Amino acid sequence: MSLATMGLLLILFHALIPSVYFVILSRRKLEEKGKLKDLPFISVIIPSYNEKDRINNKIKNVMESYPNDRMEILVVDSSEDGTYEKVMSGNYTNLILIRERQRRGKIVAVKEAMQRVKGEIIVMTDVDAIWNDPLESALRYLSGEIGGVTCVKTANRKDENSYRDFYNLIRVGESAVYSTPIFNGEMVAFKRGVVQPDELPIVGADDSTIATLIALKGYRAIAIPTMRVVEDAPKKFLEYVSWKVRRGSHLVRHFTRNFVKVMRKGDPRFKVVFGLETYFHTVEPWLLVSGLILIGISNLYLLGVLFLLVALALLPKKTRSLLMAWAPNQIFLLISQLFALKGEVVVWRKEKK
């Protein structure tokens, strides 16, 4: 078998498994739930760092999403730009402001707040995320075997949304199968007591760690298509790359950290989903790169033909969206894996948005 043939087979295999996975999950739908008759008392945790221009809009967004007499808001702030004073000036009656003397990272802030909550349901959210739907549309699912819920999300960047369209469909499809191992930090809600503060690692992917812990305890962790959130993404290219690599490295380490644990004691359906997502985040990108290298070494003409076919595929809108969602994120995942080799990072540089 020639190197070019091996390269083509690697690329075909790279495309085959996620394509089949996508087709299968696109046909799965979550069962709809009716409105809650009795609204639970909830605790909303908002970690913040240098968000003085966003924080009050975020608090207002949360307060407009759920009855104020049925919730408390805990803002954990380690800012140096006056965010603390901005929150204080709001005179919010149902808000607890926790001041951190130094920045210790988002997860430490979340763990701190979890020890003080009073609500039946704990909700986590980011300052730079705006909820477009009432929180009740997600909380109505938190009963019986469902222990945690998350949102679907879009961003203020067109290229990012090409990826999000596929990402959201997969998260919802995994939820319909059993559980998704990936939660979105823009809105995570779970039953108090299902996850304890000391179970969370002090490093990244706290949201997806919560989803996995919930599934390992025999509950389902699901993404709700009717809970839509818009997040701010960095506008400058280098900041955007940094943002994607940071998130990617968190997920890479999340999957490698929890893989053995899930395979030993997870639900059979969750094992399949978690195993495939581990493969997609670790092995899959290397198949593409290896295939292209083998083809390039053996036949530059064939490599040129492949790139020409990709260029032609960018012309129709449907395939353009597919390639914009697929190709850049394979590159980001490769860089994320290399970055993850450096070890865990507790406090990251904050990207400009």
N, C-alpha and C positions, 0 to 999 in steps of 0.2 A: 504494500500500500504506500503510495507516494505521500510526501509531506503535505502537498496541496489537498489531497483527498482527506487526509486526517484533519486538516484545518477546517475544511468544509463540513465534515461530520461534527466537529466540536461546535461550530457555529449553529448548525441545524439542531443539535441537542440542546444548546443554550436557549434557542427560541422555542423548542417543542414543549418542555415541561411547563413553563409559565403560561404559555398559550392555552394548553389544555386546562390548567388550573383556573385561568381566567374564564374560560368558556363554561366550565362546571359551576363556578361560584356565581357567575352572572345570572344563572337561572334560579338561584336560591333566594328566598324572600323571608324576612322576619314576619312573624305573626303580629298583627297590630293589636294594641292594647287600648282600652277605653280610658277616659279621663278619671283621675283619682277623685273619690268622694271626700276623703279626709286627707288633707295635705299634711305630710310629716314636717316636724320642726327640723330644719337643716342648719349646718354650719358650713359656710363658704370660706375657703382659705385662699388668700391672694398674696403670694410672695412678691416683693417688689425691690428693685434696685435701680436707682436713678431714673424714675419714671414720673417726674413731676408734671410733665405735659400730658400724660395719659391717665394718671391714677384716678382722678375724679370722674372722668368719663367712664372708666371701667366700673367704678363703684356704682355710678348711676345706672349703667347697663345691667348690672347684677340686680339692683333694687327694682328695676322695671320688669325683671324677668320672673319674679316670684313675690308673693305677699310678704311685706316687710315684717309683719307680726309673727311670721312663721319661719324666720331665719335670723341668724347672727352672722356677721361678716368679720373675719379675722385677717387683718393686713399685717404681714410680717415684713418689716422694712429695715434694710441695711444701707440706705441711700446716703449720698454725700451732696446731693443737688437740691435739697429742700423738699423732697417728696413727703417726708414726715410732717413738715409744717403744712403742706398742702392738704393732707388728710385731716390734720387737726382743725384746720380752718373750715372744714365742711360741717362740723357739728352734727355728725351722724349719731342717731340715738341707738342704733342696733349694731354698732361697729366697735370692735376691740382692736386697738393698735398696739402691736408688739414691736418694740424697738430693739434691734440687734446692734451691738456696739461695733461689730466688724462683719464684713461680708464673709459668710461661711458656705455659700452655695444654696441652691433652691431646695434640695432635699432636706438639708438641716433645718431650713425655715419651715418646711412642711411638717417635719417630725416634731418641731417645737410647738406648732399650732395644734397638731393632733392630740397633744397631751392636755389641751385646754378646752376642747370642743364640748358642747352640750347637746348637739343635734343627734337625731336618730340616723341621719344621713350626712356623710361628709362629702363635700364638693370641693374640688381643686380647680383653679383656673389661672391663666396667665394674664398679666396686665395688658399685653398687646393683642388680646383676642376679644372680639365683640360677638356676643351671642345674638343670633338673628331670630331665634325661636324661644318661646317660654320654656323655662327650665322644667316645668311640669311634664312637657312632652317627652322628656327623657326619664324623669323620676317615676312615671307611671309603670315602667318596666321593672322596677326594683321590687320584685316580690317572688316568693317561691324559690326556685332554683337559681334565679338570676341575682348575683351578688354585687355586680358592678356594671356601670354603663359609661360610654364615652360618646363624643360627637362625631360628625363628619365635618370636614373643613375645606375651605378654599383660602386663597391668599390674594394679595393685591398685586400679583405678578402673573401675566398671561402664561409664561413658560412654566411656572410652578403649577398652575392650574391644569395644564395638560397632563401632568403627572398625577395631580390630586383626583382627577376624574376616575382614573383606574384604581388608585389607592383606596378611595372611599368605597368603590364597588367591592373590592376584595375584602376590606374590613367587614362590611355588612354581610357578604357571603360567608365568611368564616364564622360570623356570629350566628347565622342561620344553621350552619352545620353543627356547631356546638359553642365554641368560644374563640375570640381573637386574642392572640398574644401581644397585640400592639394597641395601646390606648393613646389618645391624643391629649396632651397636657392642657390644651385650651379649655377642655371641660371633661373632668373625670368625677364620677359620683359613685359611692359605694356605701354599703351598710356599715354602720359603726360596729366595730368588733370583729368584722370579717378580716380586716388587715390591722395589725398593731404597729405603732411607730417603730419599735425596735426590730421589726422584720424588714424594714426598708434599708437598702444599702446607702451609704453616704455619697455614692457616686451616681452617674447619670442614668437615664431611662427609668426614673421613678414611676412615671405613668404606666409604661409597659410592664415594669416589675409588679405593679399592683394588679394588672390584668392577669399575669401569670400566677401570682399568689392566690388570687381568687379562684382560678381554675384548678389549682392544685389542692384547694380545700373542698372541692366537690361542687362549687358553684359555677355559674356561667358568667363570662365577662363579654359584653356585647356592645357593638356600635349601633347607634340609633340614627337612621337616615333622616328623621324629622327633627333632629337637633343639630341645626346648621350653625357653623361658626366661621367668622372671617378673621384671619390673622394677618398681622403686618409682617411682610418679608423684606429683608434688606434690598434697597434699590441699587446700590453699587455692586458691580460684578464681584470684586474680591471679597466684599462683606458677605455676599450671597454664597460664595463658595465656602467661606469659613463657617457659615451657618449650616449649610448642608453637611459638611464634613463633621462638624460637632454632633449633629443629630445622628448621622450615620454611624459614627464611632460608638456612641452610646448604645445603639441597637445591636451592633456587632458584638460588643462586650456583654450585652444583656442575653443574647442568644447563646453565646459560648459559655457564659456563667451558669445558665440554668438548663442547658441541654440534658445533661446526665440526670439531673433531678426530675425533669419532666418525663424522660424515657423510663425512669424507674417506677414512678408512682402516679403519672397523669392518666386521665381518662383516655381510652384508645382513640377517640375522635380528636382529642386535643393533641395527642402525640403526633398524629398525622399532620395536623396544621402546623404545630410548632416545628416538627422536623423539616417540613417543606420551607417554612419561612427562614429557618436556620440555613438551609441550603441556598435559598435565594440571596441571603445577605452575606454569605461567605464564599461559597463555591462558584455560584453562577457567573459572577463578573469575570472570573479568571478563565472560564471556558471561551468567552468571547475574545479576550485578549490573546490567549494561547492560539486560538484558531486563526486570528488575523496574522500573528507572528509567523506561524507555520506556512501560511499561504504566501506571505511577503518574502520569506526566505527562499521558497521554491519557485514561485511564479509571480513576478511583479505585475505581469499583464493581467492575470486573473484577479489580483488584488485591485487593480485599477477598474476592472469590470464590476467588481463588487461595490466599490465606492460610487460608480456611475449608476448602478441599480438603486442604491440608497438615495442618491440625488434625484432620480426620477420618481422614487416613491414619495419624496417630499412634496410633489406637485399636488396630488389629490388631498383634500382636507382631512379625510379620515386617517389615511396612512401617515400624514404629516403629524397629526396629533399623537399617533401611536409611537412614532420614532422620537418625537420631542419628549414623550414621557419615559421612554425606555433608555435610549443611548446615553444622555447626560447623567442619568442616575446610576448607570453601571460604572461610569468613571468616578462619580462621587463615592460610590461604595468601595471601589478599589483604594482610593485615597484614604477613606475612613478606616479601612482595615489596617493600612500601614500606620496610620496615626494611632490606632488602638493598641498597636504593639508597644507603644511607649508606656502604657500603663494607664491606670485610672486618673482622671482629672476631676477634682472636686469643684474648683472654682474656675470658670472659663472667662476669657475676655468677652465682654458684652459687645455684640455687633451693633453697628449703627443702622437704624431703620428709618 
